[in-house]
Every structure is written in C-alpha cells, then in structure tokens.
Amino acid sequence: CLIAARTLFRDSGYQHAEAVATAALGRVRLVLDYPIKAGDDLRWAQRVFRAFNDKQREANALLELGRVQRAQGEFEMAARHFTESLEIARQVGSEALEAEARKMLDTVARNER
C-alpha cells in the first residue's frame, strides 16, 4: 500500500505527500531489516521535508535515519542524526520527539563503549 501511495503521489506531483509515504515506507523497511533501502527512503524524505520547512517531519526522519545507522553499527553517524533531530525537536517544542532523541543518544553512547 505504501509503495502504491508513493507512486500515486509522485505521479500526481505531490512531492510532500510522496515524502510522507516514503518516510513511512522507510520505517517499515527498517523494521523488516532492509536498512539500506530504509536509509535511502528516509534520506530522500528528510531532504524534501527540509525543503518544505516541515520541521516536525524532518526531525522524525532524522530520528529514523539515526536508527538505521545504529542498526548498521555506524554509531557516530547515528549520534549526529539523533543530535540534529533533538535540536529540531527543541525548536518546534516537541517534548515527545525530544525525549525519544535523548533516549536514542543514550543508547548510542552505551553501544560505543
């Protein structure tokens, strides 16, 4: 369904909606253990969200990108994504996202030891 939605939005020229579907697809791919495809989806979506100044979705995409990097053992890159997500979460006043980004930063710090 997500691939069909993404295709429909792409064909219709609704780039922001395409990015929403692509980010959701990236999260599913991460859960299903396809981290490379998940990362590609989430990076593209994050760039679109940034272009549309959709800070909340950009922060969420960065958080998920951090999870992708963490799953691949790339802890330094994961920490960068989590930190950027945390900074944006503070800007938009999203306490839930800020808490999740902090939790993931702590997880990465433990993994690096």
C-alpha positions as CSV (number, residue, x, y, z in Angstrom):
1,C,0.0,0.0,0.0
2,L,2.8,2.5,0.8
3,I,4.6,1.8,-2.5
4,A,1.3,2.4,-4.3
5,A,0.6,5.6,-2.4
6,R,4.1,6.8,-3.0
7,T,3.7,6.2,-6.7
8,L,0.3,7.9,-6.8
9,F,1.7,11.0,-5.1
10,R,4.8,11.0,-7.3
11,D,2.7,10.7,-10.5
12,S,0.4,13.4,-9.3
13,G,3.3,15.8,-8.5
14,Y,2.5,16.0,-4.7
15,Q,6.1,15.8,-3.5
16,H,5.4,16.4,0.2
17,A,2.8,13.7,0.3
18,E,5.2,11.4,-1.6
19,A,7.8,12.2,1.1
20,V,5.3,11.3,3.9
21,A,4.6,7.9,2.2
22,T,8.4,7.3,1.5
23,A,9.3,8.0,5.2
24,A,6.6,5.6,6.3
25,L,8.0,3.0,3.8
26,G,11.5,3.6,5.2
27,R,10.3,2.9,8.7
28,V,8.7,-0.3,7.6
29,R,11.8,-1.4,5.7
30,L,13.9,-0.8,8.8
31,V,11.6,-3.0,10.9
32,L,11.8,-5.7,8.2
33,D,15.6,-5.5,8.3
34,Y,16.2,-3.7,4.9
35,P,18.4,-0.9,6.3
36,I,20.0,0.2,3.1
37,K,16.6,0.8,1.4
38,A,15.3,2.3,4.6
39,G,18.1,4.7,4.7
40,D,17.7,5.7,1.1
41,D,13.9,6.3,1.6
42,L,14.5,8.3,4.8
43,R,17.3,10.5,3.4
44,W,15.2,11.5,0.5
45,A,12.2,12.2,2.6
46,Q,14.3,14.2,5.1
47,R,15.6,16.4,2.3
48,V,12.0,17.0,1.0
49,F,10.8,17.9,4.5
50,R,13.6,20.3,4.9
51,A,12.8,21.9,1.5
52,F,9.2,22.3,2.6
53,N,10.3,23.6,6.0
54,D,8.3,20.8,7.7
55,K,10.5,20.7,10.8
56,Q,8.5,18.1,12.7
57,R,8.6,15.5,9.9
58,E,12.3,16.4,9.2
59,A,13.1,15.7,12.9
60,N,11.2,12.4,12.7
61,A,13.1,11.4,9.5
62,L,16.4,12.2,11.2
63,L,15.5,10.1,14.2
64,E,14.7,7.2,12.0
65,L,17.9,7.7,10.0
66,G,19.7,7.5,13.3
67,R,18.1,4.2,13.9
68,V,19.2,2.9,10.5
69,Q,22.8,4.0,11.2
70,R,22.6,2.4,14.7
71,A,21.3,-0.9,13.2
72,Q,24.3,-0.9,10.9
73,G,26.8,-0.2,13.7
74,E,27.5,3.3,12.5
75,F,27.2,4.9,15.9
76,E,28.9,8.2,15.2
77,M,26.6,8.9,12.2
78,A,23.6,7.7,14.3
79,A,24.6,10.2,17.0
80,R,24.8,13.0,14.5
81,H,21.3,12.2,13.2
82,F,19.9,11.9,16.8
83,T,21.5,15.2,17.8
84,E,20.1,17.0,14.8
85,S,16.7,15.5,15.5
86,L,17.0,16.7,19.1
87,E,17.9,20.2,18.1
88,I,14.9,20.5,15.7
89,A,12.6,18.9,18.3
90,R,13.6,21.7,20.7
91,Q,12.9,24.3,18.1
92,V,9.4,23.1,17.4
93,G,8.7,22.3,21.0
94,S,8.0,18.6,20.6
95,E,8.7,17.2,24.0
96,A,7.9,13.6,22.9
97,L,10.3,13.8,20.0
98,E,13.0,15.4,22.2
99,A,12.6,12.6,24.7
100,E,12.9,10.0,22.1
101,A,16.0,11.6,20.5
102,R,17.6,11.8,24.0
103,K,16.9,8.2,24.6
104,M,18.4,7.2,21.3
105,L,21.5,9.3,22.0
106,D,21.9,7.4,25.3
107,T,21.5,4.1,23.5
108,V,24.2,5.0,21.0
109,A,26.6,6.2,23.8
110,R,26.2,2.8,25.5
111,N,26.8,1.0,22.2
112,E,30.0,2.9,21.7
113,R,31.6,1.8,25.0
